[in-house]
Amino acid sequence: MRKEYNKLIRDEIPRIIRENGRECAIETMQDAEYRRALLEKLIEEANEVAEADPHKLAVELADLYEVIDATMAAHGLEREVVLAEQRKRRVERGGFEKRLRLLWTE
């Protein structure tokens, strides 16, 4: 029975599918479509992190990091540039160490 996906997958997934005795169809995306698919994949992976049980959290975070790395590469962003922005924002706005929840403002 055919199941439709139409989503970005990891490079070795077609081989894994075929090794399991199944068939699949793939195509290579153009740059703009690939960048858009990566952004969609970020949301998908972030949702999987949010729903992960504690035993699977490291695996789901690893998947999220993989998509982040691919997104940076697709947009020509160097990791150090992004990490510098992270440090800058932490200095300017803080991190999450204090575990603060905003209840209201006026």
C-alpha positions in Angstrom: 0.0 0.0 0.0 1.5 3.4 -1.1 1.8 6.1 1.6 2.4 9.7 0.5 5.0 11.8 2.4 6.2 14.7 0.3 8.7 15.8 2.9 12.5 16.3 3.3 14.3 13.2 4.5 17.8 12.2 5.5 20.1 11.1 2.8 20.2 7.4 3.7 16.5 6.9 4.1 15.9 5.6 0.5 18.6 2.9 1.0 17.1 1.9 4.4 13.7 1.6 2.8 15.0 -0.6 0.0 17.0 -2.7 2.4 13.8 -3.4 4.1 12.3 -4.8 0.9 10.1 -1.8 0.1 10.2 0.7 -2.8 10.1 4.5 -2.8 10.3 7.4 -5.1 12.5 10.4 -4.4 13.5 13.7 -6.2 16.1 16.3 -5.6 14.8 19.7 -4.6 16.0 23.0 -6.0 17.7 25.5 -3.6 14.7 27.6 -2.7 12.4 24.6 -2.2 15.1 22.9 -0.1 15.5 25.9 2.2 11.7 26.1 2.7 11.6 22.3 3.4 14.3 22.7 6.0 12.3 25.4 7.8 9.3 23.0 7.8 11.6 20.3 9.1 12.7 22.5 12.0 9.1 22.8 13.1 8.6 19.0 12.8 11.7 18.2 14.7 11.0 20.9 17.4 7.6 19.3 17.9 9.2 15.9 18.3 11.5 17.3 20.9 8.6 18.9 22.8 6.7 15.5 22.8 9.7 13.3 23.5 9.8 11.2 26.7 13.0 11.6 28.7 14.6 8.5 27.3 14.3 9.8 23.7 15.1 13.4 24.4 18.8 13.2 23.4 17.9 11.5 20.1 15.2 14.1 19.2 17.6 16.9 20.1 20.3 15.4 17.9 17.8 15.3 15.0 17.0 19.0 15.7 20.7 19.9 15.7 21.1 18.1 12.3 18.4 20.2 10.8 19.8 23.4 12.3 23.2 22.5 10.8 21.7 21.9 7.4 19.7 25.1 7.6 22.8 27.1 8.4 24.7 25.5 5.5 21.8 26.0 3.1 21.7 29.7 3.9 25.5 30.1 3.9 25.7 30.8 7.7 28.8 29.9 9.6 28.2 28.1 12.9 30.5 30.6 14.7 28.4 33.5 13.4 25.3 32.0 14.8 27.0 31.1 18.1 28.2 34.7 18.3 24.6 36.0 17.9 23.5 33.5 20.6 26.2 34.9 23.0 25.2 38.5 22.1 21.5 37.8 22.7 22.3 36.1 26.0 24.3 39.1 27.2 21.5 41.5 26.0 18.4 39.5 27.0 19.7 36.8 29.3 19.4 33.0 29.0 16.9 30.7 30.6 18.9 29.7 33.7 16.6 31.5 36.2 13.5 29.6 34.9 11.3 32.7 34.8 7.7 32.7 33.7 6.1 36.0 32.6 2.6 36.2 34.2 1.5 39.6 33.0 2.4 43.2 32.0 0.7 46.5 32.1 
